[in-house]
């Protein structure tokens, strides 16, 4: 699978910023509508205290409502074998084909397996379980809720386009997620976006620092906002010339 890969330095940069900041920076490139490219409110972080997750999607579908599955964790070995088709760090992305979710997409064994084989997190349109044990793994997971049982769990398809939180995810898509949600980062701008986060944050800090100064006035706020806007516009124009 061909991918435009980021350097480790760029990946580390992205991991140092929250997902809303990354979304704000993506907007500056004008490569997609502002209301597109991120998962909806149904996908929530199970461990909001964990730092941002950044990685390339390795995708699969899941089903648990059809009696007669050959075995629990069917095709798990094939799934981790297919990890090699996507660069590290990897984020496991599941579309639960049961609507509503019939059983948990993952638990302690599956998350331990994924982490062992190089995954840095998991996102599912379905549900999860064993959350206490998974938290100990320091493995961020994002779900549409929790269910205590695994049902007739199976993995029908691996590394195909899936839909999670109203968003189509393809193998190799770059994801960024934290307590605020999960977004994709277009690969063609990902390196520049990583580099731009610091400058964008500095522009926001002008307003925040003024508000925390202890001497804020409406006119002073307007001046701070104007300065911040000018800094952001300068960044936007530079990115537009790329």
Backbone torsions as a table, in degrees:
resi	resn	phi	psi	omega
1	UNK	NA	122.9	-179.3
2	UNK	-78.3	132.2	179.4
3	UNK	-137.6	145.9	168.8
4	UNK	-89.2	100.7	-171.0
5	UNK	-89.3	144.0	175.1
6	UNK	-86.6	155.1	172.8
7	UNK	-71.3	160.3	176.3
8	UNK	-60.1	-35.2	179.9
9	UNK	-62.5	-41.6	179.0
10	UNK	-68.3	-40.8	177.2
11	UNK	-60.6	-42.0	178.8
12	UNK	-65.2	-37.7	176.7
13	UNK	-60.1	-48.3	-179.2
14	UNK	-60.9	-37.9	-179.3
15	UNK	-68.4	-14.5	-179.4
16	UNK	-88.3	-1.6	-178.6
17	UNK	-123.9	149.4	179.6
18	UNK	-74.3	163.7	-174.9
19	UNK	-65.6	-37.5	175.4
20	UNK	-59.8	-38.5	177.2
21	UNK	-62.9	-43.5	178.4
22	UNK	-60.8	-43.0	178.4
23	UNK	-62.0	-42.0	179.4
24	UNK	-62.2	-40.4	179.8
25	UNK	-68.0	-40.9	178.0
26	UNK	-57.1	-38.8	-179.8
27	UNK	-58.0	-32.4	-177.4
28	UNK	-64.0	-24.4	-178.1
29	UNK	-82.3	-16.7	179.4
30	UNK	54.0	43.4	-179.5
31	UNK	-98.6	-8.7	177.6
32	UNK	-158.2	158.7	176.5
33	UNK	-58.8	149.1	-175.5
34	UNK	-66.5	-20.4	-179.2
35	UNK	-98.9	18.8	-179.9
36	UNK	-123.8	160.4	170.2
37	UNK	97.7	-0.6	179.7
38	UNK	-132.9	158.1	-178.2
39	UNK	-78.4	151.7	-176.8
40	UNK	-79.4	-175.5	-171.0
41	UNK	-69.7	-10.2	179.1
42	UNK	-70.9	-21.4	-178.3
43	UNK	-97.5	110.9	-174.5
44	UNK	-122.3	147.7	176.2
45	UNK	-70.8	127.9	175.2
46	UNK	-73.6	-28.2	-178.7
47	UNK	-125.9	77.9	-173.5
48	UNK	-63.9	-15.1	-179.8
49	UNK	-78.3	-13.5	-177.1
50	UNK	-74.9	152.1	179.7
51	UNK	-69.5	169.5	-178.1
52	UNK	-57.0	144.7	176.0
53	UNK	-102.4	130.8	178.5
54	UNK	-134.0	126.8	178.0
55	UNK	-178.1	173.2	-178.4
56	UNK	-93.1	137.7	-173.4
57	UNK	-73.9	129.0	164.1
58	UNK	-114.3	118.6	-163.0
59	UNK	-106.7	159.8	177.3
60	UNK	-163.4	162.3	170.6
61	UNK	-107.1	162.6	-175.4
62	UNK	-141.0	143.9	174.6
63	UNK	-147.7	142.3	-178.0
64	UNK	-137.6	3.5	-172.3
65	UNK	-102.5	4.9	-178.1
66	UNK	-107.1	104.5	177.9
67	UNK	-55.8	145.6	177.6
68	UNK	105.3	6.1	175.3
69	UNK	-56.6	141.1	-172.1
70	UNK	-60.3	-38.1	179.1
71	UNK	-166.2	160.1	173.6
72	UNK	-66.0	141.5	-177.5
73	UNK	64.6	28.5	179.1
74	UNK	-56.6	134.0	178.1
75	UNK	73.9	8.7	178.0
76	UNK	-61.8	-39.7	179.4
77	UNK	-64.4	-39.2	178.1
78	UNK	-67.4	-35.0	179.8
79	UNK	-64.3	-48.3	-178.1
80	UNK	-70.4	-27.5	174.6
81	UNK	-63.7	-36.8	-179.7
82	UNK	-75.0	-8.8	175.8
83	UNK	-54.8	-31.3	-176.8
84	UNK	-61.6	-17.0	-179.8
85	UNK	-77.1	-11.0	-177.4
86	UNK	-126.6	140.3	-178.4
87	UNK	-69.6	156.4	171.2
88	UNK	-83.6	154.2	-5.1
89	UNK	-73.5	147.0	-175.2
90	UNK	-111.7	144.5	172.5
91	UNK	-117.2	122.9	177.9
92	UNK	-77.4	126.1	-177.4
93	UNK	-123.5	121.6	-178.6
94	UNK	-113.9	137.1	163.2
95	UNK	-102.7	119.0	176.3
96	UNK	-80.3	117.3	-177.7
97	UNK	-78.2	-13.3	176.3
98	UNK	-86.6	124.9	178.0
99	UNK	-130.1	111.8	1.0
100	UNK	-72.6	166.4	179.3
101	UNK	-55.5	133.2	-177.4
102	UNK	-95.0	-23.7	-178.0
103	UNK	-164.9	170.8	-174.7
104	UNK	-69.6	133.2	175.1
105	UNK	-67.3	-36.5	-174.2
106	UNK	-140.4	164.2	171.9
107	UNK	-150.5	-161.2	-175.4
108	UNK	-61.5	-43.8	-176.4
109	UNK	-65.7	-45.4	-178.6
110	UNK	-64.6	-44.4	-178.9
111	UNK	-67.5	-36.3	175.1
112	UNK	-63.3	-40.7	177.3
113	UNK	-61.4	-49.2	-177.1
114	UNK	-62.2	-43.3	179.2
115	UNK	-64.6	-39.4	178.7
116	UNK	-59.9	-35.2	-177.3
117	UNK	-98.4	21.3	167.4
118	UNK	98.0	12.4	176.3
119	UNK	-86.5	149.4	-179.3
120	UNK	-113.1	3.9	179.4
121	UNK	171.9	176.8	-176.3
122	UNK	-146.6	141.6	174.9
123	UNK	-130.5	132.8	176.7
124	UNK	-136.6	144.6	172.8
125	UNK	-75.9	-9.6	179.7
126	UNK	-99.4	-138.7	-170.7
127	UNK	-125.2	170.4	178.6
128	UNK	-135.3	174.9	176.2
129	UNK	-151.2	-175.9	-177.1
130	UNK	55.2	38.5	-172.7
131	UNK	-65.0	-33.9	177.3
132	UNK	-62.3	-45.8	-178.6
133	UNK	-69.7	-37.5	-179.5
134	UNK	-69.5	-35.4	176.7
135	UNK	-59.1	-40.3	179.8
136	UNK	-61.6	-29.5	178.2
137	UNK	-70.3	-10.7	-174.1
138	UNK	56.7	48.0	-174.4
139	UNK	-122.2	103.9	-176.7
140	UNK	-66.7	135.4	177.4
141	UNK	-133.0	145.8	-178.3
142	UNK	-128.0	129.5	-172.2
143	UNK	-141.7	178.7	172.4
144	UNK	-105.9	21.0	179.9
145	UNK	136.4	-169.4	-180.0
146	UNK	-133.7	146.8	175.5
147	UNK	-139.5	142.2	-169.8
148	UNK	-80.7	-13.3	-174.5
149	UNK	-122.8	163.1	-178.0
150	UNK	-102.2	-5.4	176.3
151	UNK	57.4	-148.6	177.1
152	UNK	-95.8	65.0	-168.9
153	UNK	-71.8	137.1	175.8
154	UNK	-152.0	162.1	-178.5
155	UNK	-118.6	92.5	-172.7
156	UNK	-67.1	-34.7	-174.5
157	UNK	-143.5	148.2	-174.7
158	UNK	-129.4	139.5	177.3
159	UNK	52.1	57.1	171.4
160	UNK	-126.5	170.3	174.2
161	UNK	-67.6	134.2	179.6
162	UNK	-130.1	163.2	177.5
163	UNK	-118.8	121.7	-177.9
164	UNK	-135.4	125.7	-179.6
165	UNK	59.5	34.6	179.3
166	UNK	77.3	7.4	-175.1
167	UNK	-120.9	131.6	175.6
168	UNK	-77.9	126.8	177.8
169	UNK	-117.2	129.8	178.8
170	UNK	-109.1	152.1	176.5
171	UNK	-54.2	132.2	179.8
172	UNK	92.9	-9.0	176.2
173	UNK	-61.7	143.7	179.3
174	UNK	-90.3	125.9	-177.0
175	UNK	-115.8	148.1	174.7
176	UNK	-135.9	126.8	-177.8
177	UNK	-145.8	146.0	173.5
178	UNK	-152.2	-158.6	-176.0
179	UNK	-62.3	-14.4	-178.9
180	UNK	-91.4	-14.1	-178.0
181	UNK	135.0	-167.2	-175.0
182	UNK	-129.1	132.8	176.1
183	UNK	-126.6	156.6	166.4
184	UNK	-90.7	154.7	173.7
185	UNK	-120.3	114.9	179.5
186	UNK	-54.8	128.1	-173.6
187	UNK	-61.7	-30.7	-176.2
188	UNK	-69.4	-16.7	178.5
189	UNK	-119.1	2.4	-168.9
190	UNK	-61.1	-43.3	-178.8
191	UNK	-65.5	-45.4	179.1
192	UNK	-65.3	-36.6	177.8
193	UNK	-63.3	-41.6	178.5
194	UNK	-59.2	-42.6	-178.0
195	UNK	-71.3	-27.8	-175.1
196	UNK	-82.8	-14.5	-175.3
197	UNK	-59.8	-39.5	-178.2
198	UNK	-64.7	-43.9	-179.3
199	UNK	-66.7	-39.3	177.6
200	UNK	-64.4	-42.3	179.8
201	UNK	-63.4	-35.4	177.9
202	UNK	-64.7	-37.6	177.8
203	UNK	-65.7	-43.8	177.1
204	UNK	-62.9	-35.6	-176.5
205	UNK	-64.4	-25.2	178.4
206	UNK	-57.9	-46.8	179.5
207	UNK	-71.1	-45.6	-177.1
208	UNK	-63.1	-44.3	-179.9
209	UNK	-63.9	-37.5	178.0
210	UNK	-64.3	-44.5	-179.2
211	UNK	-63.6	-27.3	-179.4
212	UNK	-91.9	2.6	-174.2
213	UNK	-71.4	-20.6	-177.2
214	UNK	86.6	1.2	-179.0
215	UNK	-135.2	31.8	-175.2
216	UNK	-72.4	139.2	174.4
217	UNK	-130.4	159.2	178.0
218	UNK	-55.9	-42.8	-179.4
219	UNK	-68.4	-36.8	176.9
220	UNK	-66.6	-36.6	176.7
221	UNK	-62.7	-43.9	179.1
222	UNK	-60.1	-39.4	179.4
223	UNK	-67.1	-42.3	178.6
224	UNK	-64.2	-40.6	177.9
225	UNK	-63.2	-40.4	179.3
226	UNK	-63.9	-41.4	178.5
227	UNK	-64.8	-43.4	178.9
228	UNK	-62.9	-43.3	179.6
229	UNK	-62.9	-40.0	179.5
230	UNK	-64.3	-40.0	177.8
231	UNK	-65.0	-41.9	179.8
232	UNK	-66.6	-40.4	179.7
233	UNK	-65.6	-38.5	176.4
234	UNK	-61.2	-41.8	177.4
235	UNK	-65.4	-44.0	179.8
236	UNK	-58.8	-45.3	-178.4
237	UNK	-64.1	-39.8	178.3
238	UNK	-64.5	-40.7	178.9
239	UNK	-68.5	-32.6	-179.9
240	UNK	-67.2	-22.7	-179.0
241	UNK	-88.7	3.3	-174.7
242	UNK	-63.1	NA	NA
